[in-house]
Amino acid sequence: MTLAAYAVTTASSRGRRFAESPPTWRDEFQRDRDRVIHSSAFRRLEYKTQVFVNHEGDMFRTRLTHSLEVTQIARTVARALGVNEDLTEAITLAHDLGHTPFGHAGQAALNDAMRPFGGFEHNLHSLRVVDQLEARYAAFDGLNLMFETREGILKHCRPDKARELGAVAERFLSGQQATVEAQIANVADEIAYNHHDIDDGLRSGILSFDAIAGHPVFGQALADCRAVTPNLTGKRLIYTAIRSMLGLFANDLIAASRARLATAGCASTADVRALPHAVVALSPDVQEHHLSLKRLLHRELYSDPRVREFTNAGARTVDDLFARYTEEPGLLPPERRPPPGADEAARARAVADYIAGMTDRFAIAEHRRLVGHDYWPDGRAAH
Ligand code: MG
């Protein structure tokens, strides 16, 4: 397939930090995707919470299935826009590698604990995982991914961190845009979780059918489904409506982004970078629906006391583990201990790196071992 002039290609790439001979059968960005899939951090996504704590039920999304769903949406959009699908896929598969156990509550707890030492941000940590923490190669730390993959993983970055990181975070200082591939990954992430959280929310019984049916776009999707198949009810009705709404968002994203690329007359990745705004975005009306869906999920699902109860238990688990390892670094596995003579910040970072890499269930088991109990009521953290 011929790529658009604004697509990232191996030939135009800024390459890898450590020189390697080119792969025989694969493109360099396919190689990146394969490296992400073979990483330890990727496998651990299976047992990390997305919204519902991992052990609450086998049917809920995890960080792994979330990453796969994001990837499928992103690949469709990348192909439709004629950009580098392999790069897009490498970015989306890697985008959540830096997530802590217990979802956003875990990240907030680790960020609080790390505040005196520069904080903890899962997006920045995803880059740290692929650049430093994966230990699989003889010649270098990390996965030695292509520049554009690493840059795409870094979705946002504070100026002080950007200065520390150098070239890969340059665009946050210069005000340049991300590549089209990275922009796709970003929006696909948001579209994916809005849709799968409706499904998971309804399945959990926490999000009520009436609440989501009252949303104008979802309500319309339900009406359309019933018009075609009047007897449709229950899960099939919900799945059909979610699928139809997801199609509407993905199609809108493709059409609106194509129009922006055409209007801007982008003829290279440099043109895309130099624009004052992102080119991959929903049309204004659909963006408004996207934001109202997000608000609805916050109100009806994420902030529900039943969701909070479990995520708070996760946050307390992270807090306690951080305190325990910090006071006694010898509890860390030998290869994860800070080097002798490391200052307080380096010791705290070693602890944060270790905790961030944990799966939910490993964190719970470690907490039981080191603190002597867990925070889950009714034995619901039993496995
Ligand atoms: Mg995500």
Boltz pocket constraint, residues with backbone or C-beta under 6 A from the ligand:
constraints:
  - pocket:
      binder: B
      contacts: [[A, 66], [A, 70], [A, 95], [A, 96], [A, 189]]
      max_distance: 6.0
